[in-house]
């Protein structure tokens, strides 16, 4: 996201897509991708991951990196 070679328009579209909630804000199209807020269709309980880390280590600083992979892109109805 902070790659200086990415045009500002694409950066702004990517940021706006993170708040794209169906029925409130339309999806954002960047190239071949249609983007919406990821929590709209897939929620991850980050609290549980953090608590599990705290059980294993004594370090108070915990970094959680969530990468989600799908067999195929999720299907969404056409925005109208």
MOPAC internal coordinates of N, CA, C and O (Angstrom, degrees):
PM7 1SCF
backbone

  N    0.0000 0     0.00 0     0.00 0    0    0    0
  C    1.4480 1     0.00 0     0.00 0    1    0    0
  C    1.5223 1   110.15 1     0.00 0    2    1    0
  O    1.2310 1   119.83 1   148.59 1    3    2    1
  N    1.3150 1   117.92 1   -31.41 1    3    2    1
  C    1.4584 1   120.13 1  -177.37 1    5    3    2
  C    1.5254 1   111.57 1  -100.33 1    6    5    3
  O    1.2310 1   120.80 1  -161.14 1    7    6    5
  N    1.3216 1   116.08 1    18.86 1    7    6    5
  C    1.4572 1   121.63 1   176.45 1    9    7    6
  C    1.5279 1   108.27 1   -69.74 1   10    9    7
  O    1.2310 1   120.20 1   -60.13 1   11   10    9
  N    1.3164 1   117.23 1   119.87 1   11   10    9
  C    1.4588 1   121.16 1  -176.13 1   13   11   10
  C    1.5185 1   113.17 1   -68.25 1   14   13   11
  O    1.2310 1   119.83 1   166.46 1   15   14   13
  N    1.3335 1   117.93 1   -13.54 1   15   14   13
  C    1.4646 1   120.18 1   179.80 1   17   15   14
  C    1.5311 1   112.09 1   -84.53 1   18   17   15
  O    1.2310 1   120.11 1   168.49 1   19   18   17
  N    1.3348 1   117.40 1   -11.51 1   19   18   17
  C    1.4667 1   121.00 1   179.15 1   21   19   18
  C    1.5247 1   108.48 1   -82.12 1   22   21   19
  O    1.2310 1   119.99 1   -51.70 1   23   22   21
  N    1.3312 1   117.62 1   128.30 1   23   22   21
  C    1.4693 1   119.87 1   179.90 1   25   23   22
  C    1.5324 1   112.04 1   -59.54 1   26   25   23
  O    1.2310 1   120.77 1   -33.47 1   27   26   25
  N    1.3299 1   116.14 1   146.53 1   27   26   25
  C    1.4708 1   122.09 1  -179.07 1   29   27   26
  C    1.5303 1   111.95 1   -55.26 1   30   29   27
  O    1.2310 1   119.75 1   140.94 1   31   30   29
  N    1.3324 1   118.07 1   -39.06 1   31   30   29
  C    1.4752 1   121.79 1  -179.10 1   33   31   30
  C    1.5284 1   110.33 1   -58.76 1   34   33   31
  O    1.2310 1   120.20 1   135.72 1   35   34   33
  N    1.3256 1   117.23 1   -44.28 1   35   34   33
  C    1.4643 1   120.65 1  -179.87 1   37   35   34
  C    1.5271 1   110.15 1   -67.75 1   38   37   35
  O    1.2310 1   120.03 1   139.90 1   39   38   37
  N    1.3313 1   117.55 1   -40.10 1   39   38   37
  C    1.4719 1   120.15 1   177.41 1   41   39   38
  C    1.5266 1   110.34 1   -59.94 1   42   41   39
  O    1.2310 1   120.69 1   133.74 1   43   42   41
  N    1.3279 1   116.29 1   -46.26 1   43   42   41
  C    1.4709 1   119.94 1  -178.94 1   45   43   42
  C    1.5256 1   111.10 1   -64.89 1   46   45   43
  O    1.2310 1   120.01 1   138.80 1   47   46   45
  N    1.3315 1   117.59 1   -41.20 1   47   46   45
  C    1.4612 1   120.62 1   177.68 1   49   47   46
  C    1.5292 1   110.99 1   -61.71 1   50   49   47
  O    1.2310 1   120.34 1   140.13 1   51   50   49
  N    1.3323 1   116.95 1   -39.87 1   51   50   49
  C    1.4665 1   120.73 1   179.01 1   53   51   50
  C    1.5233 1   110.76 1   -64.77 1   54   53   51
  O    1.2310 1   120.49 1   138.56 1   55   54   53
  N    1.3231 1   116.66 1   -41.44 1   55   54   53
  C    1.4722 1   120.15 1   178.75 1   57   55   54
  C    1.5268 1   110.35 1   -65.55 1   58   57   55
  O    1.2310 1   120.59 1   136.15 1   59   58   57
  N    1.3309 1   116.48 1   -43.85 1   59   58   57
  C    1.4707 1   120.49 1   179.65 1   61   59   58
  C    1.5263 1   110.60 1   -63.10 1   62   61   59
  O    1.2310 1   120.02 1   144.52 1   63   62   61
  N    1.3283 1   117.56 1   -35.48 1   63   62   61
  C    1.4683 1   120.15 1  -177.91 1   65   63   62
  C    1.5272 1   111.79 1   -63.72 1   66   65   63
  O    1.2310 1   119.57 1   155.63 1   67   66   65
  N    1.3343 1   118.43 1   -24.37 1   67   66   65
  C    1.4580 1   120.48 1  -179.64 1   69   67   66
  C    1.5222 1   112.34 1   -70.02 1   70   69   67
  O    1.2310 1   120.32 1   165.90 1   71   70   69
  N    1.3289 1   116.99 1   -14.10 1   71   70   69
  C    1.4686 1   119.64 1   176.42 1   73   71   70
  C    1.5186 1   111.06 1  -113.29 1   74   73   71
  O    1.2310 1   120.39 1  -164.44 1   75   74   73
  N    1.3090 1   116.86 1    15.56 1   75   74   73
  C    1.4533 1   121.74 1  -179.28 1   77   75   74
  C    1.5305 1   109.53 1   -80.95 1   78   77   75
  O    1.2310 1   120.98 1   -79.66 1   79   78   77
  N    1.3182 1   115.73 1   100.34 1   79   78   77
  C    1.4656 1   122.01 1  -178.36 1   81   79   78
  C    1.5215 1   109.29 1  -107.97 1   82   81   79
  O    1.2310 1   119.98 1   -53.94 1   83   82   81
  N    1.3333 1   117.65 1   126.06 1   83   82   81
  C    1.4652 1   119.41 1  -179.88 1   85   83   82
  C    1.5281 1   111.54 1   -52.56 1   86   85   83
  O    1.2310 1   120.84 1   -37.82 1   87   86   85
  N    1.2996 1   116.01 1   142.18 1   87   86   85
  C    1.4567 1   126.25 1   179.78 1   89   87   86
  C    1.5311 1   112.87 1    74.71 1   90   89   87
  O    1.2310 1   119.63 1   174.08 1   91   90   89
  N    1.3340 1   118.31 1    -5.92 1   91   90   89
  C    1.4670 1   120.99 1   176.87 1   93   91   90
  C    1.5255 1   109.46 1  -118.50 1   94   93   91
  O    1.2310 1   120.19 1   122.51 1   95   94   93
  N    1.3173 1   117.25 1   -57.49 1   95   94   93
  C    1.4633 1   122.52 1   177.72 1   97   95   94
  C    1.5224 1   108.17 1  -124.38 1   98   97   95
  O    1.2310 1   119.72 1   -42.41 1   99   98   97
  N    1.3261 1   118.13 1   137.59 1   99   98   97
  C    1.4683 1   120.53 1  -177.58 1  101   99   98
  C    1.5268 1   112.33 1   -69.79 1  102  101   99
  O    1.2310 1   120.43 1   -22.09 1  103  102  101
  N    1.3523 1   116.79 1   157.91 1  103  102  101
  C    1.4605 1   120.28 1   174.53 1  105  103  102
  C    1.5258 1   110.31 1   -61.09 1  106  105  103
  O    1.2310 1   121.03 1   -20.90 1  107  106  105
  N    1.3320 1   115.63 1   159.10 1  107  106  105
  C    1.4601 1   121.90 1   178.58 1  109  107  106
  C    1.5303 1   107.51 1  -110.51 1  110  109  107
  O    1.2310 1   120.52 1   -49.12 1  111  110  109
  N    1.3170 1   116.61 1   130.88 1  111  110  109
  C    1.4636 1   121.40 1   177.68 1  113  111  110
  C    1.5196 1   109.47 1  -101.24 1  114  113  111
  O    1.2310 1   121.27 1   -55.49 1  115  114  113
  N    1.3259 1   115.17 1   124.51 1  115  114  113
  C    1.4625 1   122.02 1   174.25 1  117  115  114
  C    1.5202 1   106.02 1  -127.34 1  118  117  115
  O    1.2310 1   120.78 1   -68.90 1  119  118  117
  N    1.3220 1   116.11 1   111.10 1  119  118  117
  C    1.4632 1   119.90 1  -176.55 1  121  119  118
  C    1.5144 1   109.63 1    60.22 1  122  121  119
  O    1.2310 1   120.24 1    53.66 1  123  122  121
  N    1.3247 1   117.15 1  -126.34 1  123  122  121
  C    1.4632 1   123.31 1  -179.66 1  125  123  122
  C    1.5343 1   112.51 1   -88.64 1  126  125  123
  O    1.2310 1   120.18 1  -179.39 1  127  126  125
  N    1.3351 1   117.26 1     0.61 1  127  126  125
  C    1.4610 1   120.92 1  -175.55 1  129  127  126
  C    1.5239 1   111.54 1   -99.54 1  130  129  127
  O    1.2310 1   120.84 1   -40.08 1  131  130  129
  N    1.3273 1   116.00 1   139.92 1  131  130  129
  C    1.4549 1   122.40 1   169.63 1  133  131  130
  C    1.5140 1   105.91 1  -110.92 1  134  133  131
  O    1.2310 1   120.33 1   -62.09 1  135  134  133
  N    1.3340 1   116.98 1   117.91 1  135  134  133
  C    1.4611 1   121.45 1  -170.90 1  137  135  134
  C    1.5200 1   112.10 1  -112.84 1  138  137  135
  O    1.2310 1   121.24 1   -40.33 1  139  138  137
  N    1.3375 1   115.23 1   139.67 1  139  138  137
  C    1.4649 1   122.69 1   172.02 1  141  139  138
  C    1.5188 1   107.08 1  -137.50 1  142  141  139
  O    1.2310 1   120.38 1    -7.54 1  143  142  141
  N    1.3218 1   116.89 1   172.46 1  143  142  141
  C    1.4540 1   121.24 1   176.94 1  145  143  142
  C    1.5255 1   108.98 1   -60.91 1  146  145  143
  O    1.2310 1   120.11 1   -52.45 1  147  146  145
  N    1.3306 1   117.39 1   127.55 1  147  146  145
  C    1.4631 1   121.75 1  -176.56 1  149  147  146
  C    1.5172 1   114.21 1   -62.15 1  150  149  147
  O    1.2310 1   120.00 1   149.12 1  151  150  149
  N    1.3169 1   117.60 1   -30.88 1  151  150  149
  C    1.4554 1   121.14 1   179.69 1  153  151  150
  C    1.5124 1   113.28 1   -70.02 1  154  153  151
  O    1.2310 1   120.52 1   170.67 1  155  154  153
  N    1.3185 1   116.62 1    -9.33 1  155  154  153
  C    1.4664 1   121.04 1   179.78 1  157  155  154
  C    1.5202 1   111.47 1   -64.34 1  158  157  155
  O    1.2310 1   120.44 1   140.03 1  159  158  157
  N    1.3180 1   116.76 1   -39.97 1  159  158  157
  C    1.4679 1   119.12 1  -176.44 1  161  159  158
  C    1.5150 1   113.73 1  -121.67 1  162  161  159
  O    1.2310 1   119.37 1   168.41 1  163  162  161
  N    1.3054 1   118.82 1   -11.59 1  163  162  161
  C    1.4536 1   121.58 1   178.45 1  165  163  162
  C    1.5178 1   108.99 1  -140.75 1  166  165  163
  O    1.2310 1   120.70 1   -67.49 1  167  166  165
  N    1.3064 1   116.26 1   112.51 1  167  166  165
  C    1.4590 1   120.70 1   178.22 1  169  167  166
  C    1.5225 1   109.75 1  -106.09 1  170  169  167
  O    1.2310 1   120.84 1   -39.26 1  171  170  169
  N    1.3064 1   116.01 1   140.74 1  171  170  169
  C    1.4557 1   121.53 1   176.77 1  173  171  170
  C    1.5236 1   107.25 1  -119.53 1  174  173  171
  O    1.2310 1   120.72 1   -47.54 1  175  174  173
  N    1.3093 1   116.24 1   132.46 1  175  174  173
  C    1.4503 1   120.97 1   177.77 1  177  175  174
  C    1.5273 1   108.66 1   -80.96 1  178  177  175
  O    1.2310 1   120.88 1   -91.18 1  179  178  177
  N    1.3364 1   115.93 1    88.82 1  179  178  177
  C    1.4585 1   120.53 1  -177.61 1  181  179  178
  C    1.5246 1   111.34 1   -67.52 1  182  181  179
  O    1.2310 1   120.29 1   148.82 1  183  182  181
  N    1.3351 1   117.05 1   -31.18 1  183  182  181
  C    1.4562 1   120.36 1   178.53 1  185  183  182
  C    1.5175 1   111.80 1   -59.13 1  186  185  183
  O    1.2310 1   120.47 1   138.63 1  187  186  185
  N    1.3287 1   116.70 1   -41.37 1  187  186  185
  C    1.4639 1   120.87 1   179.53 1  189  187  186
  C    1.5300 1   110.41 1   -64.84 1  190  189  187
  O    1.2310 1   120.15 1   140.21 1  191  190  189
  N    1.3272 1   117.32 1   -39.79 1  191  190  189
  C    1.4671 1   120.34 1   178.85 1  193  191  190
  C    1.5244 1   110.84 1   -65.17 1  194  193  191
  O    1.2310 1   120.49 1   137.96 1  195  194  193
  N    1.3093 1   116.66 1   -42.04 1  195  194  193
  C    1.4682 1   120.97 1   179.82 1  197  195  194
  C    1.5287 1   110.48 1   -66.08 1  198  197  195
  O    1.2310 1   120.23 1   135.49 1  199  198  197
  N    1.3271 1   117.17 1   -44.51 1  199  198  197
  C    1.4676 1   120.39 1   178.42 1  201  199  198
  C    1.5209 1   111.44 1   -61.56 1  202  201  199
  O    1.2310 1   120.25 1   141.09 1  203  202  201
  N    1.3332 1   117.14 1   -38.91 1  203  202  201
  C    1.4661 1   120.93 1   178.84 1  205  203  202
  C    1.5248 1   109.64 1   -64.04 1  206  205  203
  O    1.2310 1   120.04 1   139.52 1  207  206  205
  N    1.3258 1   117.53 1   -40.48 1  207  206  205
  C    1.4698 1   120.93 1   177.31 1  209  207  206
  C    1.5242 1   110.68 1   -62.23 1  210  209  207
  O    1.2310 1   120.73 1   138.31 1  211  210  209
  N    1.3188 1   116.21 1   -41.69 1  211  210  209
  C    1.4699 1   120.19 1  -179.34 1  213  211  210
  C    1.5348 1   111.61 1   -64.28 1  214  213  211
  O    1.2310 1   120.57 1   152.14 1  215  214  213
  N    1.3276 1   116.51 1   -27.86 1  215  214  213
  C    1.4656 1   119.79 1   176.49 1  217  215  214
  C    1.5295 1   111.07 1   -70.69 1  218  217  215
  O    1.2310 1   120.64 1   151.04 1  219  218  217
  N    1.3338 1   116.38 1   -28.96 1  219  218  217
  C    1.4588 1   121.38 1  -174.31 1  221  219  218
  C    1.5234 1   113.81 1   -92.62 1  222  221  219
  O    1.2310 1   119.80 1   148.61 1  223  222  221
  N    1.3363 1   117.99 1   -31.39 1  223  222  221
  C    1.4629 1   121.02 1  -175.49 1  225  223  222
  C    1.5158 1   110.57 1  -129.98 1  226  225  223
  O    1.2310 1   120.84 1   -21.41 1  227  226  225
  N    1.3197 1   116.00 1   158.59 1  227  226  225
  C    1.4578 1   120.74 1   179.17 1  229  227  226
  C    1.5210 1   112.81 1   -94.05 1  230  229  227
  O    1.2310 1   120.06 1   171.52 1  231  230  229
  N    1.3228 1   117.49 1    -8.48 1  231  230  229
  C    1.4658 1   121.81 1  -178.96 1  233  231  230
  C    1.5202 1   109.49 1   -65.39 1  234  233  231
  O    1.2310 1   120.42 1   -48.02 1  235  234  233
  N    1.3451 1   116.80 1   131.98 1  235  234  233
  C    1.4615 1   119.64 1  -179.09 1  237  235  234
  C    1.5281 1   112.06 1   -81.87 1  238  237  235
  O    1.2310 1   120.20 1   160.70 1  239  238  237
  N    1.3490 1   117.23 1   -19.30 1  239  238  237
  C    1.4608 1   121.18 1   178.89 1  241  239  238
  C    1.5213 1   109.41 1   -92.22 1  242  241  239
  O    1.2310 1   120.66 1   -67.03 1  243  242  241
  N    1.3089 1   116.34 1   112.97 1  243  242  241
  C    1.4571 1   121.80 1  -178.13 1  245  243  242
  C    1.5209 1   108.46 1  -121.17 1  246  245  243
  O    1.2310 1   120.83 1   -49.55 1  247  246  245
  N    1.3140 1   116.02 1   130.45 1  247  246  245
  C    1.4576 1   121.75 1   177.59 1  249  247  246
  C    1.5198 1   107.59 1  -111.23 1  250  249  247
  O    1.2310 1   120.60 1   -51.57 1  251  250  249
  N    1.3281 1   116.45 1   128.43 1  251  250  249
  C    1.4610 1   121.77 1   178.64 1  253  251  250
  C    1.5181 1   107.83 1  -114.15 1  254  253  251
  O    1.2310 1   120.74 1   -55.00 1  255  254  253
  N    1.3241 1   116.20 1   125.00 1  255  254  253
  C    1.4620 1   121.97 1   178.44 1  257  255  254
  C    1.5253 1   106.62 1  -117.96 1  258  257  255
  O    1.2310 1   120.81 1   -66.19 1  259  258  257
  N    1.3198 1   116.06 1   113.81 1  259  258  257
  C    1.4659 1   120.15 1  -178.21 1  261  259  258
  C    1.5229 1   109.63 1  -105.79 1  262  261  259
  O    1.2310 1   120.85 1   -57.61 1  263  262  261
  N    1.3211 1   115.97 1   122.39 1  263  262  261
  C    1.4560 1   122.13 1   175.91 1  265  263  262
  C    1.5162 1   106.66 1  -120.04 1  266  265  263
  O    1.2310 1   121.04 1   -55.91 1  267  266  265
  N    1.3225 1   115.62 1   124.09 1  267  266  265
  C    1.4642 1   119.57 1  -177.18 1  269  267  266
  C    1.5190 1   109.13 1  -110.78 1  270  269  267
  O    1.2310 1   120.72 1   -49.37 1  271  270  269
  N    1.3166 1   116.23 1   130.63 1  271  270  269
  C    1.4604 1   122.27 1   179.18 1  273  271  270
  C    1.5185 1   108.86 1  -123.37 1  274  273  271
  O    1.2310 1   121.11 1   -39.53 1  275  274  273
  N    1.3045 1   115.49 1   140.47 1  275  274  273
  C    1.4577 1   121.14 1   179.42 1  277  275  274
  C    1.5211 1   109.05 1  -123.32 1  278  277  275
  O    1.2310 1   120.77 1   -28.57 1  279  278  277
  N    1.3323 1   116.14 1   151.43 1  279  278  277
  C    1.4672 1   120.27 1   176.35 1  281  279  278
  C    1.5245 1   110.74 1   -64.14 1  282  281  279
  O    1.2310 1   121.07 1   145.32 1  283  282  281
  N    1.3314 1   115.55 1   -34.68 1  283  282  281
  C    1.4616 1   120.80 1   178.30 1  285  283  282
  C    1.5208 1   107.28 1  -149.73 1  286  285  283
  O    1.2310 1   120.38 1   -21.14 1  287  286  285
  N    1.3223 1   116.87 1   158.86 1  287  286  285
  C    1.4705 1   118.49 1   179.87 1  289  287  286
  C    1.5299 1   111.42 1   -62.80 1  290  289  287
  O    1.2310 1   120.23 1   -38.45 1  291  290  289
  N    1.3213 1   117.16 1   141.55 1  291  290  289
  C    1.4745 1   119.23 1   176.77 1  293  291  290
  C    1.5288 1   110.40 1   -63.59 1  294  293  291
  O    1.2310 1   120.88 1   -33.70 1  295  294  293
  N    1.3087 1   115.92 1   146.30 1  295  294  293
  C    1.4623 1   121.56 1   178.74 1  297  295  294
  C    1.5189 1   109.32 1   -91.81 1  298  297  295
  O    1.2310 1   120.31 1   -46.03 1  299  298  297
  N    1.3306 1   117.01 1   133.97 1  299  298  297
  C    1.4519 1   122.49 1   178.36 1  301  299  298
  C    1.5166 1   109.53 1  -127.49 1  302  301  299
  O    1.2310 1   120.03 1   -34.81 1  303  302  301
  N    1.3294 1   117.56 1   145.19 1  303  302  301
  C    1.4560 1   118.30 1   176.08 1  305  303  302
  C    1.5293 1   110.16 1   -66.13 1  306  305  303
  O    1.2310 1   121.11 1   -25.80 1  307  306  305
  N    1.3110 1   115.49 1   154.20 1  307  306  305
  C    1.4633 1   120.79 1   179.15 1  309  307  306
  C    1.5120 1   109.49 1   -66.23 1  310  309  307
  O    1.2310 1   120.54 1   -47.80 1  311  310  309
  N    1.3274 1   116.57 1   132.20 1  311  310  309
  C    1.4671 1   121.93 1   178.99 1  313  311  310
  C    1.5157 1   108.51 1   -74.61 1  314  313  311
  O    1.2310 1   120.23 1   -50.52 1  315  314  313
  N    1.3169 1   117.17 1   129.48 1  315  314  313
  C    1.4683 1   118.49 1   178.56 1  317  315  314
  C    1.5075 1   111.11 1  -130.43 1  318  317  315
  O    1.2310 1   120.10 1   180.00 1  319  318  317

